[in-house]
Amino acid sequence: MSLKLKLSICFITISLIFSLMVIGVWASRNVEINIGGSVSYEVEYNVIEGFTFSNTAVASYSGSETNVVIPSSYSTVVVDGETLYIEGDDYTVRSVGSRAFYQNTTITAVTLPSTITSIGSSAFYECSNLQSINFPSNLTTIGSSAFNGCSSLQEINLPSRLTSIGTGAFYECSSLQSLTLPSRLTTIGQSAFGWCSSLSGNLTIPSSVTSIALWAFTATNISSVTFANNSNLTDMGMAIFMACTNLTSVDFGDSNSITELGANTFQDCTRLQTVDFGLNSKITGIPSCMFCRCTRLRQVYNIPDTIETIGLNSFQDRSSLTLLDFENPSISWEVCDEEDFSTDIITITASEFSGNYITLLSDTYRLYYWRRV
């Protein structure tokens, strides 16, 4: 903002003269104000076109630009009862507010300033032509459905300070091709990357992650999943990797904190061949239908001695299975067709099948619930 003071003789109490020149998303306006008939002030400032703000957040964008640059700060001025957002530093822009670019099909690229720490829910919901966006290093939170349905978005570089990815944040971003999760990430919400059908390659879950919700990576095209050693993951939802039909291997890493797995975790992963639960695992059960219709599953390594239960149809359609590697093969089991084990319990001792769990998982017993004796 520049101010220019000039002297003049004028008998009009107040008069306003505007000139407007559009330069990209900015506009320069000159305001001449004659006060008291003798002194005239000329004020020149840049108007931020298309944006509205609410305190430190971008509230909305209605401009026509395809390549949008969000300012790092702004000021306001009221002219003739209208609030204008102008170039200045009275307010620092720290977030993109909820629905700020909701269903905007014009934008193709967005540049976020370094001051941004959060992106609100549905901020870029169904911006179907958005191809690129930078994530500044200070970003810590991506809200629910923030990029839901951004079907042209091909690449994202998540910053190291990011800790939370909300429900459906990148749901059905069907052009997204690769993903690296940052080392401070703790929470991955429901369907966060679900149905990102082009998402491929190797996926590593960093040790910092404590929670992965339902359908987080369902129906993606990833080929392998590796959990970092010493994982802090304690909360796993259902069907996290269901229908990942290109997935071939899973490694849970050593000394992880996982105690419970979600049902249907790898259901319909038709190319899955090997699973390794890792050394010093704390997993207490294999839930129902965990490997349902994993028709090419061959080898499951390091099934921990902490396993207490095996759910119904955990290894359904396991015709290719050649190895179930239990840390303690000398376990006796009770099997029952009722989950609460209320009636008709059958006890199977280790000596009856000599540790051959593939035989034990016959068509007869796979339809039962198991618990360790």
N, C-alpha and C positions, 0 to 999 in steps of 0.2 A: 504494500500500500504506500503510495507517495502523496504527499500533501503539498499544495502550492498556494501561497498567500499572495493576494494582489489587492491594490487599492482601487476603488471605483466610486463614482457618484451615481447613486441609483435611488429612485423614489418608490420602487416596488418593495414591499416588506420582505417577501420570500419568493424566489423563482428558482426552478430546477431545470437544467438543461442536460439531456442525456445524449451521449453518442455511443454506439455499440459496434464493436468490431470482433467477429468470431475468429478465434485461432484455436483449432482442435476442440478440446473440451473447455477451453478457457474463453472468457470474454472480457475485454477492457472497457470500462465505463468511466467517463468523466462527469463529475457532478459539480456544477457551479452554484454556490449558495450565496446570495446577496443578503446581508443582515443589516437591518437598521438604516438602509439607504446609503451607507458610506463605505462599508468594508465588505469585500467579496473574497470568499474562500473557494478554491478549486481543489476537489478531491479526486484522485485517480486510483482505481483499484481493479483487480482481476476477479471476475465472477467465475465460480466453478459451476459450469453448466451441466445440467442433467442429474446432479446429485442432491439428495437431502440427507441431513445428518441428525442424529439424536445424541447429544452429549458427545461421547467418544466413539460412537458407532456410525457406520454407514447405514442409513435407514432404507434408502431406495435409490434406484438409478432408472431414469426414463430417457436417457440420451440415445442418440442414433449411431454412436461410434461402434465399430466392430472390435477395435483394439482399445481397451479401457485401462487407463492408469488411475488407480485410486490414490488420492493425495494423502500425505502423512499428517497433515494438520489443516486447520481452516479457522476462519473468523466469521463473524456475522455482522451485517449492517441492516438496519430497517430504513427503507425508503418508501415514503408514501404508503405506510402501513404494510409493506411487503418485506419479509425477511429474506435477505440474499446471503448466500454462502460464498464467501470470497477467500482469496488466497491470504493466508495469515497464520499465526501460530497461537491463537487463543485456546484452541482445543486440539489435542493430539488424537489422531484416529487410531484406536486400538483394536477394533473388531469390525467384522462385516456382520451386520445384524440379520436376524431371522427374515427370510424371504426377500432380502434386499434385491436380488436379481432373479426372482422367482419366474420361471418359464420365459426368460428372456432368450429368444431365438436369434437375436441379432449379433450378440457378442461372440467373437471367436477366440479372443485372447484377453487375459486379465493380468495386470501387474499389481501385486500387493506391496505396500510399503513395509519397511523393516519394523515399523512400530506395531504391526498387527500381531496379537497374541491369541485370538480366537476367531473362528468362523461359525456363525450361528446356524441353527436348524433351518433346513431348506433354503439356505442362502443362495445357492445356485441350482436349485431344484429344476430338473428338466431343461437346462440350458443346452439344448440338443446340438448346437453348433459350436460349443466351447471346445477348443482343441488344446489349449495350453493355459496353464496358470502356474505362477511361482509360489512356493510356500516359504515365507521368510523364516530366518533362523530362530526368531522369538516365538513362533507359533507353538502353542501347547495343546489346543483343543480344536477338534473338528466335530461340529455338532451333528445331530441326527438328520439324515437325508440331505446333508449339505450339498452333495453332488449327485444325488439320486437321479438316474436317468440321463446323465451327461454322456450320451452315446457316442460322441465324437472325441472324447478325452482319451488320448493315447498314452500319456506318460505323466507320472507324478513323482516328485522327489520329496519325500517326507523328511522334515528337519529333525535334528537330533534331540531337540527339547520337547517334541510332541509326546504327550502322555496318554491322550484319550482320543479314540475314533468312535463316533457315536453310531447308534442304530441306523442301518441303511445308508451310511455316509457315502459310499460309492456303489450302492446297489444298482445293478444293471448298467454299469459303465462298460458297455459291450465292446468298446475298442481298446480298453486299457490292457496293455500287453505285459507289463512287468511290475514287480512290487518288491521293495526292500523296506522292512519294518525297522524303525529306529530303536536304538539301544535303551531309551528311557520309557518306551511305551509300556503302559500297564493295563489298559482296557481296550478290548476290541468288541464292539457292540454287535447286536443281532443283525444278521444279513449285511454286515459292514461292507463285504466284498462279494456278497452272494450274487450269482448269476452274471459275473463278469466273465463272459464266455471266452474272451481272447486272452485272459490272464494265464500266462504259462511260465514254464521254467521251475526252478527250485525255490521253495519258500522256507525261510528260516524264522522260527518263532523265538525272539530274544528272551533271555532269562528274566528280564524285568517284567514280562507280561504275567499278570495275576488272574485275569479273567478273559475268557473267549466265549461269547454268547452263541445261542442257537443260529444255525445256518450261516455262520460268519464267512465261510469260503465255499458254500454249496455251489455245485455246478460250474466251478471254474475249470481251467484247463491245465492246472499245475501238474508237474510230473513227479515231484518228491516233496516231502515235508520233513524238516529236521527241527527238533526242539533243542535249544542250547542246553549244555550241561548245567547242572545246578539251577534248573528252572524254578521260578517262584510261582508257577501256575497252580492254582488250587481250585478254580471254578471253570468247568468245561460244560457247555450246553450241549443239547442234542444235535445230531446231524451236522456237525461243524463242517465235515468234508464230504457229505453225502453227494453222490452222483458226480464226483470228480473222476470222470471216466478215463482220463489220461494218467492218473496217479499210479505209480508203480512201487514206490517204497516210502516207508515211514520209520523215522528213528526218534524215539522219545528222549534220547540223551541219558547220560548217567546222573544219578543222584538228584532226580527231579522231585518236586514237592507234590506232584499229582497224586491224589488219593482216589478220586472217583472220575470215571469217564462217562460221557453222555451216551445214551442209547442211540443206535443208528449212526454212530460216528462216521463209519466208512461204508455205509450201505450203498450198494450199487456202484462201488468203485471197481468196475469190471476188469481193469488191468492191474489192480493191486497184486503184487507178488510177495513182498517181504515186509514184515513188521518186526521191529526190535524195541522191546520195552526198556532196554538199558539196564545197566548195573545199579544196584542199590535203590531200586524203585520202591515206592510206597503205595502203589496201586492196590486197592483192596478188592476190586471186582471187575469182571468183564460183563458189561451190561447187555441186555437183550438186543439181538439183531445188530450187534456192533459190526459184524462182517457179513451181513446178509447180502447174498447175491454177488459176493466177491469171488467170482467163478475161477479166477486164476491165482488165488492165494495159495502159496506153496509153503512158506516157512514163517513161523512166528517164534522169535527168539526171546530168551530171558523173561519168560512169564514168572513174575516174582513170587517168592514164598509168602508174601503178604496177601495173596489172592484168597478171598474167603468165599466168593460166589461167582457163578457163571450163569448168565441170563439165558432165557429162552431163545433158541435159534441164533445164538451168538455166531456160530460158524455154519450157518445155513449155506447150502450149495458149495460145499468145500471139497468137491471131487478132485481138485488138483493138490490138496494139502498133503505134504510129505513130512513135515516136521512141526511138532509142538514142543518147544524147549522149555520145560518147567525147571526152575531152580531146585525145587524139591519134588522129584517124581514119585516119592513114596507117600502120597497123600491118599487118604480114603475120603469118599464123598457120599453124601445123601442126595438123592434125586427125587423130584416130585413134580407132578403136573400142576400143582397149585403153588403160587408164589409164596404164600404164607406157610407152606409145609404143614398143613393141617391134617391131611389124610394121605394114606397109601404111600408112605415114604419107603424108598428102596435104598439100601445101603450097599455101596460098592467099595470093596477094599482094594488097596493097591495090588495085592497079590493076584486079584482076579483078572487083571489086565496087564500086569507086568510093566506098568508105566506107559503103556501104549495108548495115549490119549486120543489118537486118531480112531482107534477101534472103539474107545469109549464114546466118542462123538458119532456113533452110528445113527442110522435113521431112527432107531428106537429112542435113544437117550438125548438126541439133540432137541427133541420136543419137550424136554423137561427143564425145570429150574434145578440148579446145582448149588450145594453149599458144602463147605469143607467141614469134615468131622473133627 
